[in-house]
Amino acid sequence: GSMVTVECIDQGTPMDQAALARAFDSLSAEGTLRERASLGMAAMKRLADTCDGRVQAVALADGNAISISLPLVASSASSQHGGVLLWHRQAIYRAMLAVAFQDSRHAVVSIGSAADMSAALARGGRGQVLVLEQADWCEPVLEQARAAIRDGVLSGVVVLADGPAPESKEPRVAWADKDGRLEHLLSLVQRMGAASGT
């Protein structure tokens, strides 16, 4: 089918063959959330793989060309697990978590405000899981999440705590230590989604 390609050309040092071979390597699930950083190219490859697209890295005489090609209508963008609404203020963590959730077969929608959350809830399916930072877990967001849980749009919420995760006082709300193991966060999200049948 028809594809659209976006290419970025830099004027940096051309990558050698070893760097080109690893350019799109996926991230390991090992380590804490803060230990996992560089992931732009891996996220790009994951997006292409999810949509039956392709990525390419080419060393030029005076730089590098990176491209992603995606079908105009994705034919295999369905996911095995339910959706994740991901609200994180720091772009690098948001991108890293998006890759981790996508690698676990979750559809991911990145949001950055209460308005984004409202729009995502309005157009999303049922049984989604909201993942957000403790700093964004305030009364208006709590009320909106409660209503979405009642309506079946959200199956639950995972709050990323700034320190050790406190016990939750809200039903269908779990807390995870932001600096904790990634596997624990993925497990919490999976359990939340499974509880709603997604």
N, C-alpha and C positions, 0 to 999 in steps of 0.2 A: 504494500500500500504506500501511500504518500507519506514522506518523512519531512520534518523540518530540522535543520541543522543550525546550531549556534556554535561559532568558533571564536576562541579568544587567542590572540597572538601577543606574546610578550617580547621584550627586547633584552631579557636576562641571559644568563649563561645557558647554553644549550644543555639539555640533560644527556648523560651518557646512556649506553644501552642498558646498564643495570638499573638506573633510575627510571628509564622508560618502562622496563619490565615490571617495576613495583609501583608505578605512578597511581594505579587505581586499587591498590591492595585494600582489602576490607580490614576493619578494625577488630582487634581481639576484644572479647568481653572481659578480659582480665583487668584487674586494677580498679581503683576508685574512680568515681565520675570525674574528679579533678585531674587524675593522672592521664586521662585519655584526651588528647588534644587534636592534632592535625587530621582533618577529616573531610575537607571540601571535595577532594577528588574522589574519595571513597563514597561520599554521599551522592555525588554525580553519577557514579557507576551504578549504585544501588537504584537510583531513580530510573536510569536507562534499562537496567535489568527488569525492573518491575513492569515497565511499559513496553517490553520487546524492542527497546532501542539499542543504541550502541555508543561507545565512547572511543576516543582515539587521542593518543599523545604522540606528537612528532617533533623531533629536534630539527630546528632550522639552522641555517648558517649563523644567524645572529639572534637566536631566541628559541622559543617553543610555541607550538600550536596545540591547543587542547580543544577538542570538539565533542559535542554531544548531539546525537541525532535521535529524535523521538517521532513516533507515528502521530499523525494529526489526530487520530482517534485511537487511544490506547486499547488494545485488544485483550490484555491480560492483567489489568490493574486490580483485579479482585484480590482480597486478602483472606487468609485463613481465619484470622481472629478479628475481633471487633475494632472499631476505630479508637484512636487516642487523640484527644484535644490537648496539645502541648503548649503550655504557657510558661515561658522562661524568659527573664529579662536579658540574660547574656546570650548573644547570638551564637557563640562557640558551643556553649552547653546545649542550647536548643538544637543546633545542627547535629551535635554528637548524639543526643538522646533520640532525635528523629531517625538517625541511621540505625541505632540500636533497636528501636521499636520496629522499623521496617525490616530489619534483619530477622526479627522474631515474627514476621508475617502480620504486622498490624498496619492498618492504614493510618496515616498521621496527618493531622491538620495543625499547623503552627498558628498560634494566636498570641496577641500581645497586649490585649486590653479587654475590658468588660464588653465593649461594643463588638470586638472580634468574636468574643465568646458567644454573645447573643446571636450573631449572624451564623456562626458555625453550628450552634444548637438548632437554629431554625432550618438549616438546609441539610443537616446531618441525619444519619439513620438512628436507629434505636440501639441502646446498650453501649454507648460510647463511655470511655473512661477519661476523666479530666485529670491531667497531671500539671501541677503548678507549684510555684515557690511559696514558702510560708509568708513572705512579704506581701503577696497578692491575695492571701486568704483572709479577706475582710468580710464584714457583715453583708454588704450588697452582693458580693460574689457567693457567699454562703447561701443567701436567700435564693439566688438564681439557680445554684446547684441543687438545693433542696427541691425546688419546683421541677427542675429537669429530671431528677431522680423519681419524683412522684409520677411524672408523665412517661417514664420509661425511656426517655432520650439519653439520660446518663445512667449507667449501672453503678457508678461510684466515682470517688475522687481520691487521688493520691497526692498528699501534700509533702513537698520536699522541705524538711525541717533544716534550720540553720545549724542545729546542734543535734544531740541525741534525740531520736524521735519520741515524742510524748505519746501516751495512750490516747486514743481517739475517744471523744465524748459524743461524737455524732455517728449515727448509723450510716453505713456505706461510705465512710471516710476512713482512710488509712494514712498513717504518717510513715515517711521513710527518711532516714538520715541522708541529707544531700551529699555527704562525703562517704556514704556507705557503698557497699558492693552493688554493682550494676545488676547482677543476677537477682538480688533481693527486690529491686525496683521492678524488674521485668516480671518476676513471680507475682508480686502484688497486683500489677496491672492485669496479668493473665487470670488471677483468681477473681478479680472484680468483674472482668468480662465474662468468665465462666459462670459466675453467680447469676448473670442475667440471661444466660443461654446463648451468648454470642460466641 
